[in-house]
Amino acid sequence: MKNYFSLLIVIFFATAAFTSCAPAAVTVRPAAVVRVRPVAPSPRHIWVSGGYVYRRGGGYRYNDGYWALPQGRYNAYTDGYWRASRRGYVWVPGYWR
């Protein structure tokens, strides 16, 4: 009986040790960046919101927005957004439409 009880204690502590080392699932959502938009240079200018650029070493860097004149047949700008994927969130850049 004493050996059986000792075996149960060893199994309990071994299980506790291995399960405490298991990686935890951590979800990180990107923080919203708040910027003040400057005054438009003219009524024809459209605000191109800032976005994130992926760096080769990993992670994203934020670029500020700017005023731009529509080019050619494009007259509206769609902001970029974060899209959920299997590996985490991915930045989808904005585009002219």
N, C-alpha and C positions, 0 to 999 in steps of 0.2 A: 504494500500500500504506500509505503514511504517513497519507493522508486517511482510509482505512478504519479504521485503528487509532485515530485521533483520534476518529472518529465513535463507535466502540465504547466508548471511555472516557467520552465525553459522555453516551451513553445509559445506561451503567452508573451514573454519578453522579446523573443525573436520576432514574433509577428508585429508587436508594437514598434520595434526598432525599424523594421523594413517598411512598414506603412507610413511611418513618420518621415521617411526619406523620399517618398513618392512626390513627383512634381505636382504642384497645385496649379489649377487652371486659373490664369489671371487674364482678365480682359481690360485693356486700356483704351479709353476713348480719347481722341485728340482734344485738346483744349481749344475753345473758340478764341480767335484773335480779334480784338476790338480795335479798330483804327478810325480816326476822324477823316472823313472825306473832304478834300479841299473844294473850293468853289470852282465850278465849271468854267473853262476858258471861253466857251461860247455855247449858245443853245443847241448847236448841232453835235457837240461832243457827247459821247456815251461813256459811262463809268465802267471800266473793266476791273472787276474786283480782284483782290489779291488771291494768290494761290500758293500751293506748296510744290516744291521741286524735290524729287528724290535724289539724295546724295549717294554716290557710289559706295561709300563706306557704311551705309545704312542710315536710316532715319530721313526725315523730311526737313527742309528749310523753307520758311515763309518768305514770299516776295510780296511787297506792297502793291496795291492797286494803282491805277492811273486812268487819266482821261484820254480817250482816243476818238478820232473821226472814223465813222464807218467807211469801209473800203468796198468799192464796187456795189454789188447787189446786196451785200450784208448790211442790215440796219438794226440788228438787235444782238445782244450778247447774253449767253446763258452762263450763269455762275458755275464754278466747279463745285464738287461735293465729295464727301467720303462715302465709299461703297464698301459694304462688308464682304469679305471673301473668306475662304477656308483658313488662310494664314493670318487673318486680321483685317484691318481696314486699309484700303488703298485709295489714294487721291485720284479722282477723275478730273482732268483739267477742264476749264470752261472753254466755250467755243462760240464763234460767230455764226449766226443763222439769219 
